[in-house]
Structure formats: structure tokens, C-alpha cells
């Protein structure tokens, strides 16, 4: 994956984690406590700033009562973009 695709992939995962957390009415602190990670990490994951390690993703999904496959976007070009945005010349 290109750096752009990697960032987009992280962003999509973060958005899905946040949407699920809000749908459950949970705070970042509550999810962090249940998953055994720092609240700041939850914030970074939701913003797509940090990649979520697999073990942490599984813990987050357990805390959010959702399967990881529902959080991780399909590895299809249409889902997270095949090209970088065009640059202004």
C-alpha cells in the first residue's frame, strides 16, 4: 500500500471504532479501561493518527462488542483509494 492508502486505511478503522463507541454510548475512557489501553491511544486510533496493533484491535472489538471484520475495511481499492489525491502544479 502507498502511504496515502495506509493513512486512509487507518482513518477508516478509526471512524468505525468511534462510530461503534458512540452507538454504544461509551466514552473513550470506558473503552480504554475495558481494552486495557490508555485513553489517549483511543483518541489517536479514532483520529487515524496511530495504527492499531492487532492485539489491541481485538481487545477494542471485545470492548465494543463487535467483530474485527466489521471494523477493518475490505482491502479493495474502491474502499480506501488507489491513488493519492492530485497535487496542484
C-alpha positions in Angstrom: 0.0 0.0 0.0 1.1 3.5 -0.6 1.5 5.9 2.3 -1.8 7.6 1.3 -3.6 4.3 1.3 -2.2 3.4 4.7 -3.4 6.7 6.2 -6.8 6.3 4.6 -7.0 2.7 5.9 -6.1 3.9 9.5 -8.7 6.7 9.2 -11.4 4.3 8.1 -10.7 2.0 11.1 -10.7 5.0 13.4 -14.0 6.2 12.1 -15.6 2.8 12.5 -14.3 2.5 16.1 -15.6 5.9 17.0 -19.0 5.3 15.4 -19.4 2.0 17.3 -18.2 3.6 20.6 -20.7 6.4 20.2 -23.5 4.0 19.2 -23.0 2.2 22.5 -22.9 5.4 24.4 -19.4 4.8 25.7 -16.6 7.3 26.4 -13.1 6.9 25.3 -12.1 6.3 28.9 -14.6 3.4 29.2 -13.4 1.7 26.1 -9.8 2.2 27.1 -10.4 0.7 30.5 -12.1 -2.4 29.1 -9.5 -2.8 26.4 -6.5 -2.2 28.7 -5.1 0.7 26.8 -4.6 4.4 27.5 -7.4 6.9 26.7 -5.0 8.9 24.6 -4.4 5.8 22.5 -8.1 5.5 21.8 -8.1 9.2 20.7 -5.2 8.6 18.3 -6.7 5.4 16.9 -10.1 7.1 16.3 -8.3 10.0 14.5 -6.3 7.6 12.4 -3.0 9.1 13.8 -1.8 5.7 15.0 -2.0 2.2 13.6 -4.0 -0.1 15.8 -1.9 -3.2 16.7 -3.8 -6.4 16.0 -3.9 -7.5 19.7 -5.3 -4.0 20.6 -7.8 -4.1 17.8 -9.1 -7.5 19.1 -9.3 -6.0 22.7 -11.1 -2.9 21.4 -13.6 -5.0 19.4 -14.3 -7.1 22.5 -14.9 -3.9 24.5 -17.2 -2.6 21.7 -19.0 -6.0 21.3 -18.2 -6.2 17.6 -16.3 -8.5 15.3 -13.0 -7.2 13.9 -14.2 -7.9 10.4 -16.8 -5.2 10.9 -14.2 -2.6 11.8 -11.4 -3.4 9.3 -12.2 -2.2 5.8 -12.0 -4.6 2.9 -8.7 -4.4 1.1 -10.4 -3.2 -2.1 -9.2 -0.1 -4.0 -12.7 1.3 -4.0 -12.8 1.3 -0.2 -9.7 3.3 0.6 -8.5 4.8 -2.7 -5.9 3.6 -5.2 -4.2 6.9 -5.9 -3.0 9.8 -4.0 -5.1 12.9 -4.3 -4.0 15.0 -7.2 -1.3 17.6 -6.4 -1.7 21.2 -7.5 1.0 22.0 -10.1 
